[in-house]
Amino acid sequence: MTPLTAAIKATGLHINRARSKIIKGLDFTVDAGRITGLLGPSGSGKTTLMRAIVGVQRITQGTVTVLGRPAGSASLRHDVGYVTQGASVYPDLSVHANVRYFGAMHGATAADTAEAIAAVGLEPLARHKAADLSGGQFSRVSLACALVAHPKLLVLDEPTVGLDPVLRAELWERFAAMAAAGTTLLVSSHVMEEASHCSSLLLLRDGLLLAQLTPAELAERGQSEDLERAFLTIIRAANRDRQERQVSS
């Protein structure tokens, strides 16, 4: 069997909501076994795109294929993990009970539960109710619930928001280890410094894909080692091109 090289493939993807065009004709491929960063300012369409990839967002036009199957296929339920910005856990259950519950849906073992809790640094709080945790700790419970299933594709919507720098660095180390073991990760962020942890970047702006490139290519194209400044340079160039086309038309 030929190994899967494309974990996600979008072709001519358009998504409209309430008469607004949220995603505007995206074409891209995400390689398997890599960390791909989905970067852009708030309102650029990152969350809508992620929802389409995991199969919970209606597509207006085009296609999204995930692990060789149409996004949202029933057969993908055990292969795709999704961590939203809002933690989706039971506040009245302990950390351990939450992770064990979600793991049971995927046939996870007690060792899998312990490993997922350890991966997000919550071992000392495993018996605490989720409701008694801080905001950052609460969001980590949700991440552990996704990790416990050992998904082939893990989609993370701004997973490091509200976390301290040490834990943020530890999570990126965990993500890198998962990718090295064959898991594909799609991680959204509006913090450009996190782009350096990714193998490939999808740069979104107003529902458009400005570029797909590596961090090194972003620095070269944006003429700055500061990736945030480089991204701003690309955005400004895209805005100038759009304005010139409008004038010429």
C-alpha positions in Angstrom: 0.0 0.0 0.0 1.3 3.5 -0.9 1.8 5.5 2.3 -0.5 8.5 2.8 1.4 11.7 2.1 -1.6 14.1 2.3 -3.5 14.1 5.6 -5.7 17.0 4.6 -6.6 18.3 1.1 -8.9 21.2 0.3 -10.0 22.0 -3.2 -11.9 25.1 -4.2 -13.2 25.4 -0.6 -15.9 28.1 0.0 -17.9 28.5 3.2 -20.7 31.1 3.6 -22.5 31.8 6.8 -25.5 34.1 7.2 -24.8 35.6 3.7 -21.2 36.3 4.7 -18.3 34.7 2.8 -16.1 33.3 5.5 -13.8 31.0 3.5 -13.1 32.1 -0.1 -11.8 29.5 -2.5 -9.0 27.7 -0.6 -6.7 25.1 -2.2 -4.1 23.5 0.0 -2.6 20.2 1.1 -1.4 19.3 4.6 1.4 16.7 4.8 1.0 13.7 7.1 3.2 13.4 10.1 4.0 17.1 10.3 3.0 20.1 12.4 1.2 22.6 10.2 0.4 26.0 11.7 -2.8 27.8 10.7 -2.0 31.4 11.4 -3.8 34.7 11.0 -5.5 37.5 13.0 -8.9 37.0 14.7 -11.7 36.9 12.2 -9.5 35.4 9.4 -11.5 32.2 9.2 -9.2 29.8 11.1 -11.9 28.3 13.4 -14.4 27.9 10.5 -11.8 26.1 8.4 -10.9 23.8 11.3 -14.6 23.0 11.8 -14.9 22.1 8.1 -11.9 19.8 8.4 -13.3 17.9 11.4 -16.7 17.7 9.6 -18.9 19.9 11.8 -19.1 22.9 9.4 -21.3 22.9 6.3 -19.3 23.5 3.1 -20.8 25.8 0.5 -18.6 24.7 -2.3 -15.6 22.6 -2.9 -14.2 19.6 -1.0 -12.1 18.7 2.0 -10.5 15.2 2.2 -9.1 14.0 5.5 -6.9 10.9 5.8 -8.1 9.9 2.3 -11.8 10.2 3.2 -14.4 13.0 2.9 -14.3 15.3 6.0 -16.9 14.2 8.5 -17.0 10.6 7.4 -18.2 8.2 10.2 -15.0 6.2 9.8 -12.9 9.2 10.9 -14.4 9.5 14.3 -11.6 7.4 16.0 -8.9 8.9 13.8 -9.4 12.7 14.3 -9.1 14.6 17.6 -10.4 18.2 17.9 -9.7 20.6 20.7 -11.8 23.7 20.5 -11.0 27.1 22.1 -13.8 26.5 24.6 -12.9 23.5 26.8 -15.4 20.7 26.3 -15.2 18.7 29.5 -17.5 17.9 32.5 -16.8 20.4 35.3 -18.3 18.2 38.0 -16.0 15.3 37.2 -12.3 14.9 38.1 -9.5 15.3 35.6 -9.0 11.6 35.6 -12.7 10.8 35.2 -13.0 13.2 32.3 -10.0 11.7 30.4 -11.0 8.1 31.2 -14.6 8.8 30.0 -13.5 10.2 26.6 -10.8 7.5 26.3 -13.5 4.8 26.8 -15.2 5.9 23.6 -12.0 4.9 21.7 -11.1 1.8 23.7 -8.3 3.6 25.5 -6.6 1.8 28.5 -5.8 3.0 32.0 -2.2 3.5 30.8 -3.4 5.7 28.0 -5.4 7.8 30.5 -2.4 8.3 32.7 -0.1 9.1 29.8 -2.5 11.8 28.4 -2.8 13.4 31.9 1.0 13.4 32.3 1.4 14.9 28.8 -0.4 18.1 29.8 1.2 18.4 33.2 -1.9 17.6 35.3 -0.7 14.5 37.2 -0.8 16.3 40.6 -4.4 17.4 40.0 -5.7 14.2 38.5 -8.3 13.7 41.3 -9.4 17.3 41.4 -12.7 18.3 39.9 -12.3 20.2 36.6 -14.5 23.0 38.0 -11.9 23.7 40.7 -9.0 24.3 38.3 -7.7 27.5 36.9 -8.6 28.6 33.3 -5.4 27.3 31.9 -5.6 24.0 33.7 -9.2 23.6 32.6 -8.2 23.9 29.0 -5.5 21.4 29.4 -8.1 18.8 30.5 -9.7 19.2 27.2 -6.4 18.6 25.4 -5.8 15.5 27.5 -9.2 14.2 26.4 -8.2 14.5 22.8 -4.7 13.0 23.3 -6.0 9.9 25.1 -7.4 8.4 21.8 -4.0 8.7 20.0 -5.6 10.3 16.9 -3.9 10.1 13.5 -4.9 13.8 13.0 -5.1 16.2 15.9 -6.7 19.6 15.2 -6.0 22.2 17.9 -7.7 25.6 17.9 -5.3 28.0 19.8 -4.3 25.4 22.4 -1.7 27.6 24.1 -3.9 30.6 24.9 -3.7 31.5 28.6 -0.8 29.1 29.3 2.4 30.2 31.0 5.6 30.2 28.9 7.0 27.0 30.5 3.9 24.9 29.9 3.6 26.4 26.4 7.1 25.2 25.6 6.4 21.8 27.1 3.3 21.4 24.9 5.2 22.2 21.8 7.8 19.6 22.7 4.9 17.1 23.1 3.5 18.1 19.7 6.9 17.6 18.1 7.2 14.1 19.6 3.7 13.2 18.4 4.6 14.4 14.9 7.8 12.4 15.0 5.8 9.3 15.8 3.5 9.9 12.8 0.6 12.0 14.1 -0.4 14.9 11.9 -1.1 18.2 13.8 -2.9 21.3 12.6 -2.5 24.0 15.2 -4.1 27.4 14.9 -2.6 30.5 16.5 -2.5 34.3 16.2 0.8 34.3 18.0 3.4 34.5 15.3 6.3 33.4 17.5 4.7 29.9 17.6 5.1 29.6 13.8 8.8 28.6 14.3 7.6 25.3 15.9 5.8 24.3 12.7 7.0 22.5 9.6 4.6 24.3 7.3 2.4 27.4 7.7 -1.0 28.3 6.2 -1.4 32.1 6.4 -5.0 33.2 6.4 -6.4 36.7 6.0 -10.1 37.6 5.5 -10.9 34.0 4.5 -8.1 34.0 1.8 -5.0 31.8 1.8 -2.2 34.3 1.5 0.6 31.7 1.3 1.6 28.2 2.3 5.3 28.1 3.2 7.8 27.1 5.8 8.9 29.4 8.7 12.2 30.0 6.8 10.4 30.9 3.6 8.1 33.3 5.6 11.2 35.1 7.0 12.7 35.3 3.5 9.5 36.4 1.8 8.7 38.9 4.6 12.3 40.1 4.7 12.6 39.7 8.5 13.6 37.1 11.0 10.8 38.5 13.2 8.0 36.2 11.9 5.3 38.6 13.0 6.9 41.5 11.1 7.3 39.2 8.1 3.7 38.2 8.2 2.6 41.9 8.3 4.8 42.5 5.3 3.0 39.8 3.3 -0.4 41.1 4.4 0.5 44.7 3.3 1.7 43.4 -0.1 -1.5 41.4 -0.5 -3.5 44.5 0.3 -1.6 46.6 -2.2 -2.1 43.9 -4.9 -5.8 43.9 -4.2 -6.1 47.6 -4.4 -4.2 47.7 -7.7 -6.5 45.1 -9.2 -9.5 47.1 -8.1 -8.2 50.3 -9.7 -7.3 48.5 -12.9 -10.7 46.9 -13.2 
